[in-house]
Structure formats: C-alpha cells, structure tokens
Amino acid sequence: MNLQPGDILRGHYQITEQLGRGFYGQTYLAQDLHLPGKPRCVVKQLQPALNSQLVRQQAEDYFEQEANVLQILGIHNQIPQLLAHFEENQEFYLVQEFINGQDLSKELKDRKRFNENQVICLLEDVLAVLMHVHQQGVIHRDIKPSNLIRRQDGKICLIDFGAVKEIVALSVNDQGQTILTKPIGTPGYVSPEQEKGKPNFNSDIYSLGVTAIEALIGKLPEKDSHTDEFIWHTGLQISPKLKAILTKMVLKNTTTRYQSALEVYSELQTLKNNSTTRVNHFPRLFPLLGVGVVVVALLVILIPRIFVAKGDQVFNEANELFNSGQYEKAAEAFDKVLELNPNDYEALIRQGNAYIKLKEYTKSLNACEKAIQIKQNEAYAWNCKALALQNSQQYEAALEAHNTAIQLDAKSAVFWNNRGDTQLKLKQYDKAIADFDNAILFDDKSDKDKSSVYLYNRGKALYESGKYLEAIASFDDAINLNLNYHYAWTGRGNALRLSGKYEESVAAYDRAIQIAPKDYESWYSKCLSLEKLDKIDEAIESCNQAIQLEPKNPAAIDAKHRLEKKLGR
C-alpha cells in the first residue's frame, strides 16, 4: 500500500511527504502527533513478498531482530534513533529519528569535488561511527553518499542499514529454502566478497573508501580490466599518505585490505598529527580517570594536579583543596561556591569528583545530575555521573551514562578508557579491550603517565580474558612510558606467572615491590611464583609479608599453611 500525505499510521504518525522509493520499499517524512510540537520523523515502509508461510515467519523474525539491532545502534548520536517498529497489513514499518541535513550525494552534485582535508574529515567522521557499529557485531553493507547525511552541526550521520533490506529480498527456492532474491549493497560501492554474499567488517571499509575517492575525484572510480583494482589517482595532486590509505581501503583482496575501522582511523591520525594538535574543549577541569587493578578490587582515580584559574576566589580556594587531596574540605568549599551560584557547572562536577574520592556516591551522583540539568549536552557531566554510578557498582546504569558521554565526544581518550573500565567490571572483555584500544588511539600523548594508564588497562583486560602474552606486551608498553608504574609491573608478573614463566614473574614482582613495598598483591603473587619454583622458604617469607600488610586476607594465610605442610610443619 502506498501511503499518501495525511495518512496516519497507528493513530500516531501522520505522513507529510514521500522522501524516496525503491526495490526495498518507501521512505516517508511524518509528524509524531503524540508529542508536543509534532516533531518530524522518518517512516520506512518495507513491503516483502510474503509468498509462503516460511518466508513470512523468516521476515517477522528478521524484522524483530533487526529492530533490536537498530535500537542498540541508535545510542550513537550519528545514527538515527529507532522510535518505533510495527507490522500492519502484511507490511513492516520502522519509525526513526529525522536527521535535519543533506545527504552527501546532493553535496557532491553541488560541489563536484572535496579537497584533501574535507575527505579526511569525512573519513574520520564515518569511521568513528563504524567503530561503534562493528563493535556491536553489525556490518552496514550499503555505505554510499546517499546514506551519509551531513547534519546541520556538520557531523556525518549513517543511515539505511542493509540488514533491514533482507526482509524485502526474502523468497523461497525450488528446494523450499529461503533465499535472498537481490544482493544487499549498491553496485559500484559494494565489495567483491559482498557481491558473492560473504560480507566482512572490512566490506564497509571498502565501500567507504570508494565513497571517499568519489568525493575526491568527482565521480565513481574505474577498475583496471586485468587486475580488477581501482584506477583513480593518476595525475591527482594529493599527499602520498592519503593516497596509500585510500588505495588500501579499496583493495580487492579482503586479507590485504584494512581489517578494521580502528586501523584506518589510526593511519589517518598519523597523517594528521604531522600538522595538527589536539584541542582541549574543557581546559578548566580534567575528568576523573577510572583505573582498576588486576585481581585486587581497587579503583584508582587519577586527577592531574593542575591549578585551574578562575576569577572567583572561592572557587579557586575550593579547587586548591581538591588538588591537594583534602576532599572533605573541598566538598564543603564547593558548597560555598554553589551558595553564591547554584548553577556553577564546573563546581558541581568538581564536587561530584570529591564525593567519589570520599566514597559518598549518592552525593556524587546528585552533584553530577545537577550538572547535567544545567548542561545536558556536555560530555563531562555525563562522565561524572557514569563514574559515580560505576563506583557504587551500578554498572549497567554507568554504561548508559558512559555511552552518552562518548556520543557527545567520541574522540575523548578518557571517556573511552572509563567505559572500558565499566565493561571490564561487567566481564565484557572484548568490548573492554576495544574501548581501551580507542583510548590509546585518541590519546594525545601529552602526558606519559596518563598514556601508560590506557596501556595498563588494556593489558588488564587482556589478562582477565586469558590472553597472557598479549597482556605482557601491553604491560611492557605501559612500563616503557612509566618505569615506576608498579601496577604494570605487578600485572606483568601475573601474566608471566600464568604463562609458566616463574623466574621472570618473580623479577617483575621484585621491581613492583621496590617501587611500592606495601603492595599486598605483589608480595602474595611472588609467594605463588616462588612456590612453583619450589623455593618454599622464600615463598613463606613473601606470604608473611603479604599477611602483615593485610592480616585478614585469607588467600595469603591459606597459601602459607599449604607451604608449611610441604615442609612438614
């Protein structure tokens, strides 16, 4: 059924105009009659050929599955939110957020060509979205200019995910099996493996590469008739590095092509870092940096000791107390700031951070939420809330707040790091590793101590997922930046011990103990390694040191009793 302007779906969504139509269905602009102001939304009408009960059931299953996927993907602020999904008259409907902007195909038509910097910005924008998409296990499968919308704020939004189109393309063959009657993807942009029905994550990279080349040269690139590789840069004046990146993105062979969006993004940053520096969008207040320790349930929060200049003397005094570690006095002092100005956004966040240090998480959450009320679209306020929730062990809620912070600022290394720490608490190891990878990627490398934390956290996630050799490498990278980072030495020792390298692990623990003689875990773990080396007396001494530091910890006590039995005591 073709919808007409004025038609109302479910008594809720009134059609205002048709935006487009094709093989897979129609797209309409609509108004939500149930919300104040009747905001615009997009209605996608999918019209599958339900020629058998098997196809109907398959289509219904696909529809529900893909709607759930779109719901998850929509947490990213450059992907339209799914507002509703339903079936009506044997047709399927998706209602999504309306993106006010212009798709890239119109932009290319008007402008003809992008310059090099514009292409780099385009790639950065879309790759940041793809990292989120691929992290959810989703392949877009139809990246092209018309599915990229430049929002009014300049950000590129990704629309029209290919998996939804499978609902329309389903049919039954002669053997009674469900098949796709039409491959997903658009000719000219689709990768060779996707044409064969075997898309990979880097199939999206291929399509994005073709799109970027089209933006650069003003038309779709042609292929060499012998090699089937693209011919596009002859006589084109662009940097050799960008040429190499784009060429690798569109290689025919999926194994020699870039394997991940993160890998491409990293190459682009190498290109940019030769000429640009990172901008601090919040110079007066650095957010809390959440760091956990391997095995020991401990949260270390690092805040750089930077005096933050502000005209208000009361704020400066409160800030000095905070930076000197006098958190209780700082929290009280920020109360005085807020008496003078209840809407002091930075004071609320700083006070929230102080309460976290004091383990008064309810008060911290209250302060952070007040900051959000004042500036709802500030990532730092959401980061503050996330850390308050995380420290009070409300991990799922913390994750939602972290997601919002990253949506608002997807290039903050700190925010990626903090979400990774929450993912780790939830034992979502692969996601945690991916988040720490992003933290390392977006790190501006200006503070070696902070950079070492990201590397350490990545090592911790690898360790907890059982990838000990990779963990050792990451701990080593952290140590190379900060030789006195005793947690990294302890983490290295733990990974070596579980890899069966007991002598090396003892050496790592000794280094950690040299730096931090009162670290319980290093002494206890050293005890375990010495036991494996059959150095029982030395092992008992290490356990004794651990017991002195934590007399009520049963692990070291049990280990000591086990060792004494070996000696017949």
N, C-alpha and C positions, 0 to 999 in steps of 0.2 A: 504494500500500500504506500503510495507516495503521499507525503504529508504536505499540507498547504498552510500558508500563513493564517494564523488564527486557530488552527487545530490545537487541542490541549491533550497532552498525554497524562493519564493517571490523575486528572484534575489538578495538575501541579505545574507542568512545563508547557508554556504556550509558544508555538512555533512562530517566528517572526520572518525568517527568510531561509532559503536554501544556500548553503555555502559550497557544496560540491556533490558530485555523484560519480560512481564508477562501478566496476565489477563487484566490489565488495559491499556496496550499499550507498546510502546517502548520509550527508552531514548537514545539520541544520543549526542555525542560531535560534536560541529560545530565551524566554524570560522565566524565572522562577517566581511563580505567583504567590508562593507561601512565605517569601522573605520580604522584609521592608525594602522599598525601593525597586523591587522586582529586578534583581541583578541578572545580567546576561549569563548564559551558559551554553555549552555545545552539546547537541544531541546527535549521537551516532546511531543510525538505523542499519542493522545487519539483516540481510534477507537470505538465509540459507535455503537451498533446495532440499527440503526435508522429504526425500522420496522413499524413505524407508524408516522403520522404527529404530533400526540400528543407527542410522545417521542422526535421527532426532535425539536419541539418547547421548550419542557422542557429542553432538552440538551443544546440548544442555550442559553436559559435563565440562566441555571446553569453556563454555561461556562463564560458568561459575568459577572455574579455576582461574581463568584469565582476569576476571573481575577482581578476584582476591589479589592477584599479582599487581594489577594497576593500583589497587588501594595502597599496597605497600610502597610501590614506586613513587606514588604521589606525595610522599613525605618530603621529597626533594623539591625545592621551590622553583626548579626549572623543568618540572614535569607537571602537566595538569593534574589536579586532584580529581579523583573519581567521586562524584557526588551521589550517584545512584546507578543501579542497574536492574533491569527487569525484562520479562518476556511478555509480549502482548500480541495476540492474533498471529501466532507462529513466527513472530519476528522478535529480534533481540535488540535491546536499547541500552546504550551507555550514555550517561549524563556526566559531563566533565566540566571542569573549570574553564571559563573563557579566557584565553590569553589575548590581551589587547596589544596587537602589534602587527607586523608584516612578515610574511614568510620569505625565506631567502631567495626563492625563485623570482619573486617580484623585484627584490632588491638587486639581484643580478641583472635582470632585464633593464632596470632603470640606470644602473651604474656601469654595466658592462663588465668591469673587472675590479677585483680587490687588489690593493697593494700588498707587499710582503707583510707589513705589520698587521694589517687587517686580517690576513689569512692566519697569522699566528694567534691573534686574539680569538678568531673563530674556532680554531683547533683547541685552544685552551678551554674555552667555554664548554664545548661539546664533550671533550674528553673528561672533564670534571663530572659531567652528568653520567657519562658512560661508566666511569668507575663505580658510581652508585648502582647503576643498572646491572652491571656484570657481577657486582658483589652480591646481588640478590639472586644470582643464577639465571638471569634473563638475557637473551640476545634480542636486540631490537629488530633486525632483519630488513629494515626498509629506511635506512638513513639516506636522505636526499634533500636538496634545497627546499622543496615544498613541505617537508616535515620538520623544518627548523624555523622557528618563529622568533624574530627579534622583538623582544618585549620593549615597552616604552622606556624602561630604565636601561636599555642597551643589552641586557642579558639575552642569550640564545636559549630558547626552550625547545625540548624534544617532544614531539607528538606522534600519534598514529603508530603504535607498536604492532609489528607484523603478526604476532601470535594470535591476536584477536581475529585477524582475517581468515585464519584457518576454519573458523566456524562456517563461513560462507563457501569456502572451497571444498568442503567435505562431500564425498559421494561414495557409492558402493560399486565395486568392480564385479566382473562376471563370477568371481570366486566367492562373492558375498563379503569381501573385506572392505573396510572404509579406507579411502584414499583421498589425496588432495588432487582436485581437477586442475588447479592452477598453482604454479610455484609462487611462494611468497617472495616479494622483492621486486624491484623495478629494473628492467633492462638498462644496461649502461652503468648502473651503480652496483649491481649485485655481484658478489664474488664467484669465482668458478666453482668452489666447493658448495656454495649455497645453491647455485643453479642445479647441482646434482642432488639437492635435498639433504645436504650434510653441512649445515652452518656451524661455525665455531664462534667463540667470542671475538676472534680477530677478523671474522667476516664483517663485523661492524666497523672495524678499523679500516678495512679495505674500502667500504662504502663512504666513510668519512673522508678518506684520502682522495677518492675520486671527486667528491664534492668540493674539497679544498682546491684541487687542481682546476676544476671548472671555474671556481671563483677567481682563481689567479689568471687563467688564460682566456676566460670569457666564453668557453664552450666545453662540451664533454671531450676528454682526450681520446685520441685514436689509438688503436693497437697495431703492433707490428704483425704482419700476416704470418711470419715464420715463428716468432717466439711467443706470440700472444701476450706480450708485455706492452704496457702503455708507452707511447711516444708522445712526449709533451713538453719537454724543457729545451728543445733545440732553439737557440737564439734568445732564450728568455734570460733577462738580467735579474737573477735572484742570488742570494747567498748560497754557497756550496752546501752548507749545513742544512738549510731548509730543503734544498733540492734532494739531498740524501734522505732526509726524514720522509718526505712525501713519496719518494721512489720506493722506500722500504714498506710504507703503509699499503701500497697497491701491488706488491709482488704477487704473481700468480700462485707461487708455491706457498702454502699456508705455513710451512715449517720455517721458512726463511723470512717471512713477514713478521712484523712486531707481534708479540704474543699477548700483550695486554695494553689497555688504555694507559695504565700507570707507566709502562715502559716508554710509550710515546711522549707522555706528559713530561717525564724526566728528561728526555732528549731535548724537548722544547725549552725546558728551564736552563739546560746547559747552554743553549743558543742565546737565550735572553740574558743570562747572568753575565755575559761578556760586556753588556752595555747598560744594564739596568740594575737598580737596587730596590729592595723591598720597602714599602711604606708602612709605617705603624699607624693604624687607624685609631688607636686608643692610647696615646702616649702617656697619659697621666696615671694609668693603672694597669699593671700586668695581671692577667687572670691566674687563678690557682692552677698549679700543675700537679695533677694527681699521679703518684707513683707507688706501686705496690712492691713488696719484697718477696722473692722466691720462697716458698714454703711457709715462712712466717706471716701471719695475718697482720700486717702492719701497713699503714698508709702514710707515706711521707709526702708532705705538701711543700713544694719549693716556691718561694716568692722572692724575686730579686730585691736586694736591699737598695732600692733606688728612692731617693728623696723626690717627692713629687711636688713641684712648685705650684702653689695656688694662692691667690690673693687673700683668701680668708685665713686669718691667723689661727682660728680654732681648728679648722680642717688640717692645717699644717702640723699643729701640735698633736692631734689625734693620729695623723699619719706617721709621725716620728715614733710614737708609742708602738704603733703596729709594726713598723720596720725594725724596731729594737726588740721585738719579741714580747712586749708587755701587752698581751692580747686582751686581758680583762680590763686593764685601764684604757686600752684603745677602744674597746666596745663602748665603754662608758663615755669616753670623749666624743665618739661619733654620735652618741645620743644628744650631746650638747649641740653638735653641728646640725642635727636634724630638728632640734627645737627651734633653731634660727631659720632653717629652711627644710621643711618636711619633704620637699621634692628634690633634694640633693642626690642625684642618681649615683654618683661615684661614692659618696659617703655610705649609702645603703649597701653597695656591693662590697666595699672595704669592711664594713661592719659585719656583713654576712660571712666574709672570709675569716674575720677574727673569731666569730662564734664557731666556725668549723674547727679552728685550732683549739678552742675551748671545749669541743665536743658537745656543744649546745646546738644540736642540729635543728630543732624546732624553731629556735630563734633565728638561726641562719636562714632557714627556708623562708621564714616570714619576711626577713630583710630583702632577700633576693626577689621574692614575688612582688614586693612593693616596688622594687627597681623595674621589674617587667611592666607593671602597671603604668609607670612613668614613661618608659621607652620600650614598647613591646617588640620593636624590630631591631633591638640592639643585642648582638650575639653574646656579649659579655654578661648580660643579665641572665640569659638562659644557661650559660656555662656555670654561673654562680649557683643557680637553682639545681642544676644537674649534680654538682659536687656535694651540695647539701643532702640531696636525696641519696647519692651514692654512699656517702659516709654513714647515713642512717640505714644502710643496707636495703633501700628501696630501689633495687637495681633496674627493674623494668621501667619504672617511672623515670629514673635517672636517664635511661637510654633514650626515652622520648625527648627529654629536655636537651640531651646532647645532640640528637638529630636536628632539633630546631636551631641550635647554635651553629651547626655545620651548614645547614641550609642558608643561614644568614651570612656566613663567612666560610666558604668551602676551602679557603686557602690558608686557614689558621692551623699551624702545626700543633699548637697547644690543644685546640678543640679535638683534633683527630686523636691526639695522644690520650686525652681524658676519656673519650668514648671507648678507645681501645682498652683502657683500664676497666671500664664497666663491662665490656664484652668478656674480658678475662674473668671477672667475678662470676659471670653467667656461664663460664666454661665454653664459650663460643670461640674456640681457639683460632680457627681460620679467619673469622671476622676480626678478631683482635689483632692478628698478625697483619691483615690488610690495613687496618686503621693505623697501626704503628708504622707501616710502610709509608702511608700517606703523611704521617707526622714527619718522618725523615725526609720525604720528598719536598714538603713545603717549608721545612726548616731553613731559615735564612742564614744559618751557620755563624751568626754574630756572637753567640755565647756557647763556648765549648762545653761548659758544664751542663747547660740545658740540652745541647745536642747529644751528649752522652746519655742523658736520661732516656731519650727516644730510642737509642740503640739498645740500651739495657732492657727497656720494656719489651722491645721486640724479641730480645734473647729470652726473656722470661716467658713470653707466650710460646715461643718455640720449644723451650724446655718443658713447659707444662703439657704440651701436645706430644711429647716424646721424641722430638726432632733434636737430639742432643748435639750432633755435630754442627748443625746449622746454628743452634743456640750458642755454642762455643765461639763460632765466628762472629756472631753479633756482640757477645760479651767482650771479645777481643777488640772490636771496633770501638766500643764504649771506653775501654781501658786506654786505648791509644789516644783518645781525646782527654781523658782524665785519669792519670796514673794512680790517683789516690781515691778512686771511686770504689770503696770497699764492698758495696753490694754487688758490683760487677765481678769483682774477684771471687766473692762467695758463690755467685751464680755460675761462674766459670768452673769453680771447684765441684759444684753439684753436678754439672753436666759431664765433666770429666769422670767423676766417680761412677755415675750411672752408665758411662761408656766403657767402664772397666779399666780406666787409666788412673790407678790409685796413687801412684807416686806423683804424677803431675797434679792430681787433685789436692794432695797434701801441700804441695808447693803453693798452690793458689790460695788455700785456706791460711797458710802461714803469712802470705802477703796481706790478706784481709785482716788478720789478727794484728799484724804490725801496725796497720792503719787505724783499726778500731778494736783495741784489746778487750772491750766489754761487749762484743757482739756474740751473743749466745749461739746463734746458728753456726757461725764459723767454727767454734770450739766443738760443738756437738757433731757437725758433719765431718770434721777432721777425725774425731773419735771413730766414726764409722769406716772411714777410709783406712785408718791405721789397723782396725780390726781385720779388714780384708787383706792387709799386708802381713797379718799375723804378728804385729807389733803390739802385743796385748798390754804390756805395762805402760807404753806411751799412750795407747788408746784410753786406758783407765784414767790417766792423768788429764787427758783432754776432756773426758766426760766429767771429771771432778771440777774442772774449770767452768764447764757449762752449768753444772749444778750450783756452783757458788753464785753464778750470775742469775739463774732462775731456779731457786730451790724447789719450787712446787711443780716444775715441768716434768711429767712422768717419763718422757722419751729418753732423756739422758740417764735418769735413775734406772730405768729398765735395762738400758744398754750397759751400764756399769755392773749391774747384777749378773747379766749374761756373761760379761767378760771375766768377772771374778769366779764364776763357775768353771770357766775354761781353765783357770789356774788352780782349781780345786779348793778355793777359799770358801 
